Amino acid sequence: MQVKMTNTNQRPVEPNIVSDFSDRLSYSGYLSLDGLLAQQRPLSQPPHHDEMLFIVQHQVSELWIKLVIHELTAAIDHIRQDRLPPTLKTLSRVKLIQMQLFEQWSVLETLTPSEYMEFRSVLGSASGFQSFQYRKLEFLLGNKNADNIKVFAHDKTIHDDLKRTLESPSLYDEFLLYLSRHGYSIPDECRDRDWSKPHTRNEALVEAFRQIYRNPKQHWEAYEMCEKLVDVEEYFQLWRFRHMKTVERIIGFRQGTGGSSGVGFLRQALELTFFPELLASRTEAPQE
């Protein structure tokens, strides 16, 4: 007796699945995939296999950064409108995006020094320092430095946008203004200052945060917001550190393509902090 064998390793297409897109919006159309997937253009001749990895890695990073900027801009608006609960949700999303950015470095770390040197020359002076989105992200978080926008002088639209962000209150600034509106003791110099300058640590502000941490039940929303900000700072620093170690792994201590000292320049960024009082307030143990 012969047994008829049938191929069951196949999922049938359901009859109601749409297949005619002659007059409908398709997945590719909605995402503009024709344009998006045409942007990976290696410059090495002949094209080096690993240049595609380098391009995709950085393009994907820019897309995630675009989303972080989108979320932080919304968070700042929520705080201005005294809407702290949706701000907390937004910053939770930002943290998860930061985790994606952090994990991406593991893919680039598969690029060896010899592989990278095969196409590094085609970058010319191009460097991540010239990422206007990264610069805007840092400004939104409070790392203000007017010198950093000089590199964008050739593009008025980008330069003007960065200048507006530079001169506007950061996420932290807006939170301090929120706390002031809600009866917390926030020093005058934190509420009325030149927003284009970086925030500097203020001991009176450290004490204000200690009060919040001593009695979280009484100050729950502010307490939760403080913890969300600490999350954002921690994951940003982890991203910076992973970036530095990835660069060190691939090019050692060579000079960066944009003219920086490379790893040494990246290491300096690890000393920068967005919310110094939130970390300083932890030195003294909370008391009920």
N, C-alpha and C positions, 0 to 999 in steps of 0.2 A: 504494500500500500504506500503510495506516494503522498507526502504532505505538501500542500501548496504553501510556499513561503511568500510572505508579503513584507514589503518594506514599511515598517512602522516608525522609522526614525525620521519623521517628517511631520511638520505641523501644517494642516490644511489652511488655506486662506479662507477666512469667513466670507460668506456671500455679501454681507453688508459693508465690507471694507471698501472705502472709496478708492477707485483706481484711475478715474478720468479727471485730469487736472487741466484740461484745455481751457476752462473758464473759471477755475477755482484757485484760491491761494494755497500753495503747497508748503510743506515743511521747509524746503530749500528757499522758497520765495520769502517766507516770513523771516527767516534768519539771514537772508541775503548771502547765502553760501557761495554763490558764484563769485561775488566780490571778495568775500572773506578768505576763501581757499585759494584765491589767486594772488594773495599777498606774500606768500612764502617764495622769495626769489633769491636763491643763493647767487653770490657774486664771484665765487672762486671759479677758475677755468683751468681744467675741466671741473665741474661742480664736485666739491668734496662731500662725501657721504654725510659726515657729521655736522656740516654747516646747517642742514635742515633742523637738526636737534636744537642748535643754538638759536636759530631764528624763532622756531615755534615756542621754545621755552620763554623767551623774552616777550613775544607777542601775547602769549597766554597770561603772563604776569601783568602786562599792561591792561588786559581786559579785566582781571581781578581787581587791579588798582582802580580802574574806572568805576567798578561797582562799590568799592570801599568809599571812594569820594562821593558817590551818589548817596550812600547810606549816611555818611558823616554829615553831609550837607542837610539831610533830612533831620538828623539828630539835633543839630544846632538850631534848626528852625523850631523843633519841638520844645527845646529848652527855652528859647526866647518866648514861646507862647505858654510857658509854665506847664507843659505836658511832659512830666517826667516818666510816667509808665511806658508810653510808646518809645521813649528814648532808650529805656532799658532793653526793650525787645530789639531795637535797631542795633545797639552795641553788642548784643549777643550774636547777632548775625555777622557783624564785623569781625568778631573773634574767630568765628568759624571760617570766614574767608581768609583771615590771616593764617590759620592752620593750613589751608590749601597752599598758600604762597610759601610757607615754610617747607612743606613736604615736597614741593616742586624741585627744590635744590638737589634732592637725592637723584633725580633724573639727570640733571646737568653734571652731577659728580661722576657719571659714567664716562664723561669725556676726559680722555687722558691728555697730558701735556703735549705729546707728539701729535695727537689728532688735532688739537686746537691750533697748534702752530702751522698746520697745513693750510689754514684759511684765515688766520688772525690778521694778516696784512690787509685783507680786503676791507676791514673795518675802518681803516684810516684813523681819523680822530674821533670816530663815533664811540660814545661811552654812555653807560647808564647814568652818569652824572647829568646828562642832557635830557633825561626823562622829565618832561614838564609835569606829567601826572604825579610822579613821585615827589616832585618839589611841592606841588599843590597839596598833596597828602600830608607832608611834613608841616606845611604852614597851617593846615586845618587843625593839626594836633598841637601846634604851638612852637615848633622849632623854626623860629623866624630868623632870617638872615637876608638882608636886602642884597648882599653881594651875590647871592645865589641866582638871582634872576638876570644878571648881566649876560649870561650865556644865551638868553632868549631874546636879546635885543633885535635880532634879525627878523623876528616874527611878532609884529605889533599886537595881533589878536591874543596870542599866548602870553606875551609880556604884560599886556594890560590886565588880563585875567589873573595872572599871578600877583600883580601889584595890588589888585583889589583884595585878594585873599590875604596877602601880607598885611594889609592895613586894616583888616577886619578882626574882630575878636575871635579867638580860637575856640575850640570845643571846651577847653578848660576855663577860659575867660568867661564864656557864657554860663558855665556851671557856677562859677563864683558870683556872677551877677544874679543868678537865680537864687543862690543861698542868701545873698544880701536882701533881695526882695522878700524873702520868707523869714526874715528875722534873725538870721545868723550874723555873728560878728565878723564881718569881712573887712579888712583894712582898706582905707580910702585909696591907697596906692595900687590896690588890686582891682578897683572899680573904675578908676578914672586915670587912664595912662595912655601912652603911645602904643597902640596895638601892634605896630610894625616891629616892636622890639620883643625879644624873647622874655617870657615870664622868668623872674628870679625868685629864689626861695625866700619866703617871708615867715619869720618865727611866729608872728601873731596868727598867721593862717594855719600853721602847724597845730597850734592849740585849739583852733576852731574844729579841725578834723578830729583831734583827740576827744573832744566833747561828743562828737557824733559817734565815735567808736566806743566810748564808755557806756553809751546808752542807746544801742542800736534799735531797740523796740520803740523808743520815743522818736527816733529820727530815721525810721525804716527806709523811706524812699531815698533820702540823701545818702544813707548808709549803703544801700544797694547800688546807687549811682557811683559812689566811691569805688566799690569793688569792680564794677564794670570798667571804670577807667583804669584801674590797676591791671585788669585782664588785657586791655588794649595795649598798655605800655609793655607789659611782659612779653606778649606775643610779637610786638614790633621789635623789641630787643632780641628775641630769639631769631627772628627773621634776619636782622642785621648781622648777628653772630654767624648764622649759617651761611649767609652771603660771603662774609669775610673768609670763613673756612673753606668754602667752595673755591673761591678765587685763589686762596693759598695753595689748595690742592692741585689746581690746574696750571697756574703760572708762577707759583712760588712768590718771590719778592720782586718780580719784574715791575717796571713802570706800567701804569694803566694806559690804555689806548687814548684816553682823553687828556693825558698829561699829568695825572695825579701820581702819587707815590705808590698807588696800588693798595696792597694789604695794609700798609701803615696808615693810609688815609681812611680806609674803612674801619680800622681799629679805633681811631679817634671818635667815630660816631657812637661807639659803645658807651662813651662817657656822657653822652647827652641824655637828658631826661625831660619828659613832658610834664609830669605832675610830681615835682619833688616833695611837696608837703605830704602827699598821700603815703609816700614811703617813709619819710621822716617821722610821721605820727606813730609808726609802728615801733619805734625805739622804746617808747614808754608803754609798759603793759597796760591794757585797758582795765579800768576798775569800775565796778558797779556802784 
